[in-house]
Amino acid sequence: MNSMTVSEAVLSRRSIRAFKPDPVPLEVIRRVMDKARWAPSGCNFQPWEATIVTGAPLAELQAKMLVSPMQDPAEYSWSDPEVIPECKARLQQVGAAMYTAMGVGRSDGDARADFVRNNVASFGAPAVLLCYFDRRMGPPQWSDVGMWLQTIMLLLREEGLDSCPQEFLSMHAKLIKEFIGVSDETHIFFCGIAIGYRVEDTAVNQFPRERVDIDGNVRFLGF
């Protein structure tokens, strides 16, 4: 296991969109998941659930998604904040930076379709965590799930691994739940997390991202 501070894990984590095919050992995944269960949880509800898939089952699931239309209606909406101008601008910035890094133009429909297929295939990651939880969980528990997933991603960095959270996979939520044996009636599918080792020398894993300066959305009172 690599020696890495929390700060190093936070600053070196990014959404990786090109993975090496090298398998991730089960003992490493279990070690990460065992530590992540200590993530914060309001009322100790621990709402998170997951199935982690690799090998032949993952290939079978991805093959099914690739030939299936995205579900309608969607499992949930992640795009509502686009009506907020500053959020729309942030989305446009990161999208433009990513597609520019890949050399994909706005009018290049074929290349953009290839990117969608690559997204379905979790960018070649050898393992994918599929996250879901009971439909009775409300906004506070969604927050808990987010803290759990962030904990997992930072622990993966400590292990020298990389990840990419994929809300996009919720577009195949019902198919995924049926495949892994989770009830659509009782559970909502939230996201996938692609897990593996990054390809270092590729532009899609290196393009510049922007974050708002802390004074843009944090205030300090009484200091």
C-alpha positions as CSV (number, residue, x, y, z in Angstrom):
1,M,0.0,0.0,0.0
2,N,1.3,3.5,-0.9
3,S,2.0,6.0,1.9
4,M,-0.2,8.9,1.2
5,T,-1.6,11.8,3.4
6,V,-5.2,12.7,3.3
7,S,-4.3,15.9,1.6
8,E,-2.4,14.0,-1.1
9,A,-5.3,11.7,-1.6
10,V,-7.7,14.6,-2.0
11,L,-5.5,16.6,-4.4
12,S,-4.5,13.6,-6.5
13,R,-8.1,12.3,-6.9
14,R,-9.8,13.1,-10.1
15,S,-12.4,11.4,-12.3
16,I,-10.3,9.0,-14.4
17,R,-11.6,8.2,-17.9
18,A,-9.0,5.8,-19.2
19,F,-8.0,2.8,-17.1
20,K,-5.4,0.1,-17.5
21,P,-6.8,-3.4,-17.8
22,D,-4.8,-4.6,-14.7
23,P,-7.2,-6.4,-12.3
24,V,-7.8,-5.1,-8.8
25,P,-7.2,-7.7,-6.1
26,L,-10.2,-8.6,-4.0
27,E,-8.3,-8.2,-0.8
28,V,-7.5,-4.5,-1.7
29,I,-11.2,-3.9,-2.4
30,R,-12.3,-5.5,0.8
31,R,-9.7,-3.5,2.8
32,V,-11.0,-0.3,1.3
33,M,-14.7,-1.2,1.9
34,D,-14.0,-2.3,5.5
35,K,-12.5,1.1,6.3
36,A,-15.1,3.1,4.4
37,R,-18.0,1.7,6.6
38,W,-16.7,4.2,9.3
39,A,-17.8,7.1,7.1
40,P,-20.2,9.6,8.8
41,S,-23.8,8.5,9.1
42,G,-26.6,10.6,10.5
43,C,-28.5,8.6,13.2
44,N,-26.2,5.7,12.3
45,F,-28.6,4.7,9.6
46,Q,-25.8,3.6,7.3
47,P,-28.1,3.8,4.2
48,W,-25.5,2.7,1.6
49,E,-25.5,-0.6,-0.2
50,A,-23.4,-1.7,-3.1
51,T,-22.4,-4.6,-5.4
52,I,-18.9,-4.6,-6.8
53,V,-18.5,-6.3,-10.2
54,T,-15.5,-7.5,-12.2
55,G,-14.6,-10.0,-14.8
56,A,-17.2,-11.9,-16.8
57,P,-20.2,-10.6,-14.9
58,L,-19.1,-7.0,-15.5
59,A,-18.5,-7.7,-19.2
60,E,-22.0,-9.3,-19.5
61,L,-23.7,-6.3,-17.7
62,Q,-21.9,-3.8,-19.9
63,A,-22.9,-5.7,-23.1
64,K,-26.5,-5.6,-22.0
65,M,-26.3,-1.8,-21.4
66,L,-24.7,-1.2,-24.7
67,V,-27.6,-2.7,-26.6
68,S,-30.3,-1.2,-24.4
69,P,-31.9,2.3,-24.6
70,M,-31.5,4.6,-21.7
71,Q,-34.5,4.2,-19.4
72,D,-37.4,6.7,-19.5
73,P,-38.2,8.1,-17.1
74,A,-34.8,8.6,-15.6
75,E,-34.1,7.2,-12.1
76,Y,-33.6,10.7,-10.9
77,S,-32.5,14.1,-12.2
78,W,-28.9,15.3,-11.7
79,S,-29.2,18.3,-14.1
80,D,-31.6,20.6,-12.3
81,P,-28.8,23.0,-11.1
82,E,-28.1,23.8,-14.8
83,V,-30.8,26.6,-14.4
84,I,-28.3,28.4,-12.1
85,P,-26.0,30.5,-14.4
86,E,-22.8,29.9,-12.4
87,C,-23.5,26.1,-12.3
88,K,-24.2,26.0,-16.0
89,A,-20.9,27.9,-16.6
90,R,-18.9,25.4,-14.5
91,L,-20.5,22.5,-16.4
92,Q,-19.6,24.1,-19.7
93,Q,-16.0,24.7,-18.6
94,V,-15.2,21.2,-17.6
95,G,-17.1,19.8,-20.6
96,A,-15.1,22.0,-23.0
97,A,-11.8,21.2,-21.4
98,M,-12.5,17.4,-21.5
99,Y,-13.6,17.3,-25.1
100,T,-10.8,19.6,-26.2
101,A,-8.3,17.3,-24.5
102,M,-9.7,14.4,-26.5
103,G,-9.7,16.3,-29.7
104,V,-13.5,16.0,-30.1
105,G,-15.3,18.9,-31.7
106,R,-18.8,20.0,-30.8
107,S,-20.2,18.8,-34.1
108,D,-18.4,15.5,-34.1
109,G,-21.4,13.2,-33.4
110,D,-19.6,10.0,-34.0
111,A,-16.8,10.8,-31.5
112,R,-19.3,11.9,-28.9
113,A,-21.3,8.7,-29.4
114,D,-18.1,6.7,-28.8
115,F,-17.6,8.6,-25.6
116,V,-21.0,7.6,-24.4
117,R,-20.3,4.0,-25.2
118,N,-17.0,4.3,-23.3
119,N,-18.9,5.7,-20.3
120,V,-21.2,2.7,-20.4
121,A,-18.0,0.5,-20.3
122,S,-16.7,2.6,-17.3
123,F,-13.8,3.7,-19.4
124,G,-12.1,0.3,-19.3
125,A,-12.0,0.0,-15.5
126,P,-11.6,-3.6,-14.4
127,A,-14.0,-3.2,-11.5
128,V,-17.2,-1.2,-10.9
129,L,-19.0,-0.4,-7.7
130,L,-22.8,-0.2,-8.1
131,C,-24.4,1.9,-5.4
132,Y,-28.0,1.8,-4.5
133,F,-30.2,2.2,-1.4
134,D,-33.7,1.9,0.0
135,R,-36.2,4.3,-1.6
136,R,-37.4,5.4,1.8
137,M,-34.1,7.2,2.4
138,G,-34.4,11.0,2.2
139,P,-32.0,13.9,1.4
140,P,-30.0,13.5,4.6
141,Q,-29.3,9.9,3.8
142,W,-28.4,10.8,0.2
143,S,-25.8,13.0,1.8
144,D,-24.5,10.1,3.9
145,V,-24.2,8.0,0.8
146,G,-22.1,10.8,-0.8
147,M,-19.8,10.9,2.2
148,W,-19.4,7.1,2.1
149,L,-18.6,7.2,-1.6
150,Q,-16.0,10.0,-1.1
151,T,-14.4,8.0,1.7
152,I,-14.1,5.1,-0.7
153,M,-12.5,7.2,-3.4
154,L,-9.9,8.6,-1.1
155,L,-9.1,5.2,0.4
156,L,-8.7,3.9,-3.2
157,R,-6.1,6.7,-3.7
158,E,-4.3,5.6,-0.6
159,E,-4.0,2.1,-2.2
160,G,-2.6,3.6,-5.4
161,L,-5.9,3.1,-7.2
162,D,-8.1,5.5,-9.1
163,S,-11.8,6.0,-9.7
164,C,-14.6,7.7,-11.6
165,P,-18.0,8.3,-10.0
166,Q,-20.7,7.6,-12.7
167,E,-24.1,9.0,-12.2
168,F,-24.5,8.3,-15.9
169,L,-25.1,4.6,-15.1
170,S,-28.4,5.6,-13.5
171,M,-29.7,5.9,-17.0
172,H,-29.7,2.0,-17.0
173,A,-30.8,1.7,-13.4
174,K,-33.6,-0.8,-13.8
175,L,-31.4,-3.0,-16.0
176,I,-28.6,-2.9,-13.5
177,K,-30.9,-3.7,-10.6
178,E,-32.4,-6.6,-12.4
179,F,-28.9,-7.9,-13.3
180,I,-27.6,-7.8,-9.7
181,G,-30.9,-9.0,-8.1
182,V,-32.0,-5.8,-6.4
183,S,-35.7,-4.8,-6.3
184,D,-36.6,-1.8,-8.4
185,E,-39.7,-1.4,-6.2
186,T,-37.8,-1.1,-3.0
187,H,-34.4,0.5,-4.1
188,I,-33.1,3.4,-6.1
189,F,-29.9,3.1,-8.0
190,F,-27.6,6.0,-7.4
191,C,-24.3,5.6,-9.3
192,G,-21.4,3.5,-10.3
193,I,-17.8,4.0,-9.4
194,A,-15.2,2.8,-11.9
195,I,-12.2,1.4,-10.1
196,G,-8.7,0.7,-11.4
197,Y,-5.3,2.1,-12.3
198,R,-5.2,5.2,-14.4
199,V,-3.4,5.5,-17.8
200,E,-1.0,8.3,-17.0
201,D,0.0,9.5,-20.5
202,T,-3.5,10.3,-21.9
203,A,-5.0,13.8,-22.3
204,V,-8.4,12.8,-20.9
205,N,-6.8,12.1,-17.5
206,Q,-4.8,15.3,-17.4
207,F,-7.0,18.2,-18.7
208,P,-7.3,21.2,-16.4
209,R,-10.3,21.4,-14.1
210,E,-11.4,24.6,-12.3
211,R,-12.7,25.0,-8.8
212,V,-14.2,28.2,-7.2
213,D,-11.8,29.9,-4.9
214,I,-12.8,29.3,-1.2
215,D,-13.9,33.0,-0.8
216,G,-16.4,32.4,-3.6
217,N,-18.6,30.1,-1.6
218,V,-17.2,30.0,2.0
219,R,-17.6,32.7,4.6
220,F,-15.7,33.0,7.9
221,L,-17.3,34.7,10.9
222,G,-15.9,35.3,14.4
223,F,-12.3,34.5,13.6
